[in-house]
Amino acid sequence: MNIRALIAEDEWPARAELAWLLQREKDVTLCPAAETGDQLLALYDQHRPDVIFLDIQMPGLSGMEAARRLLNEDRGDGNPPVTGLHHRL
């Protein structure tokens, strides 16, 4: 089984580390990463990931608002699992 994962994170170090960890898994394929909530919505519609790793605070449309939109809008394929991320450097 292959799992398509999308990372939505505006800070490059966090995005790169999570991508590195996920790429080590044989059954995970990374979709292009999003740096904003608006990019997340567009990339979700293009790639239909199985799971989303989502930063809560991003510039523009926040991760929380992007998740709300994904969960409230009918995109025809059910709701993807979303994991919320928040960190401080």
Contacts in CASP RR format, 6 or more apart in sequence:
PFRMAT RR
TARGET T0000
AUTHOR 0000-0000-0000
METHOD contacts of the structure
MODEL  1
MNIRALIAEDEWPARAELAWLLQREKDVTLCPAAETGDQLLALYDQHRPD
VIFLDIQMPGLSGMEAARRLLNEDRGDGNPPVTGLHHRL
1 27 0 8 1.000
2 27 0 8 1.000
2 28 0 8 1.000
2 29 0 8 1.000
3 25 0 8 1.000
3 27 0 8 1.000
3 28 0 8 1.000
3 29 0 8 1.000
3 50 0 8 1.000
3 51 0 8 1.000
4 29 0 8 1.000
4 30 0 8 1.000
4 31 0 8 1.000
4 47 0 8 1.000
4 48 0 8 1.000
4 49 0 8 1.000
4 50 0 8 1.000
4 51 0 8 1.000
5 22 0 8 1.000
5 28 0 8 1.000
5 29 0 8 1.000
5 30 0 8 1.000
5 31 0 8 1.000
5 49 0 8 1.000
5 50 0 8 1.000
5 51 0 8 1.000
5 52 0 8 1.000
5 53 0 8 1.000
6 30 0 8 1.000
6 31 0 8 1.000
6 32 0 8 1.000
6 33 0 8 1.000
6 34 0 8 1.000
6 40 0 8 1.000
6 43 0 8 1.000
6 44 0 8 1.000
6 47 0 8 1.000
6 49 0 8 1.000
6 51 0 8 1.000
6 52 0 8 1.000
6 53 0 8 1.000
7 15 0 8 1.000
7 18 0 8 1.000
7 19 0 8 1.000
7 22 0 8 1.000
7 30 0 8 1.000
7 33 0 8 1.000
7 34 0 8 1.000
7 52 0 8 1.000
7 53 0 8 1.000
8 33 0 8 1.000
8 34 0 8 1.000
8 35 0 8 1.000
8 36 0 8 1.000
8 37 0 8 1.000
8 39 0 8 1.000
8 40 0 8 1.000
8 52 0 8 1.000
8 53 0 8 1.000
8 54 0 8 1.000
8 55 0 8 1.000
8 58 0 8 1.000
8 63 0 8 1.000
8 66 0 8 1.000
9 15 0 8 1.000
9 18 0 8 1.000
9 33 0 8 1.000
9 34 0 8 1.000
9 35 0 8 1.000
9 53 0 8 1.000
9 54 0 8 1.000
9 55 0 8 1.000
9 58 0 8 1.000
9 85 0 8 1.000
10 35 0 8 1.000
10 36 0 8 1.000
10 55 0 8 1.000
10 57 0 8 1.000
10 58 0 8 1.000
10 59 0 8 1.000
11 55 0 8 1.000
11 89 0 8 1.000
13 89 0 8 1.000
14 55 0 8 1.000
14 85 0 8 1.000
14 87 0 8 1.000
15 33 0 8 1.000
15 35 0 8 1.000
18 53 0 8 1.000
18 85 0 8 1.000
19 30 0 8 1.000
19 33 0 8 1.000
22 28 0 8 1.000
22 30 0 8 1.000
22 53 0 8 1.000
23 30 0 8 1.000
31 43 0 8 1.000
31 47 0 8 1.000
31 49 0 8 1.000
32 43 0 8 1.000
32 47 0 8 1.000
34 40 0 8 1.000
34 42 0 8 1.000
34 43 0 8 1.000
35 58 0 8 1.000
35 59 0 8 1.000
36 58 0 8 1.000
36 59 0 8 1.000
36 60 0 8 1.000
36 61 0 8 1.000
37 58 0 8 1.000
37 60 0 8 1.000
37 61 0 8 1.000
37 62 0 8 1.000
37 63 0 8 1.000
37 65 0 8 1.000
37 66 0 8 1.000
38 60 0 8 1.000
38 61 0 8 1.000
38 66 0 8 1.000
40 52 0 8 1.000
40 54 0 8 1.000
40 61 0 8 1.000
40 63 0 8 1.000
40 66 0 8 1.000
40 70 0 8 1.000
41 61 0 8 1.000
41 66 0 8 1.000
41 69 0 8 1.000
41 70 0 8 1.000
43 49 0 8 1.000
44 52 0 8 1.000
44 70 0 8 1.000
44 75 0 8 1.000
44 80 0 8 1.000
45 75 0 8 1.000
48 77 0 8 1.000
48 80 0 8 1.000
49 80 0 8 1.000
50 80 0 8 1.000
50 81 0 8 1.000
51 80 0 8 1.000
51 81 0 8 1.000
51 82 0 8 1.000
51 83 0 8 1.000
52 67 0 8 1.000
52 70 0 8 1.000
52 80 0 8 1.000
52 81 0 8 1.000
52 82 0 8 1.000
52 83 0 8 1.000
53 83 0 8 1.000
53 84 0 8 1.000
53 85 0 8 1.000
54 63 0 8 1.000
54 66 0 8 1.000
54 67 0 8 1.000
54 82 0 8 1.000
54 83 0 8 1.000
54 84 0 8 1.000
54 85 0 8 1.000
55 63 0 8 1.000
55 84 0 8 1.000
55 85 0 8 1.000
55 86 0 8 1.000
56 62 0 8 1.000
56 63 0 8 1.000
56 64 0 8 1.000
56 84 0 8 1.000
56 85 0 8 1.000
56 86 0 8 1.000
57 63 0 8 1.000
57 86 0 8 1.000
58 66 0 8 1.000
67 82 0 8 1.000
67 84 0 8 1.000
70 79 0 8 1.000
70 80 0 8 1.000
70 82 0 8 1.000
71 79 0 8 1.000
71 82 0 8 1.000
END
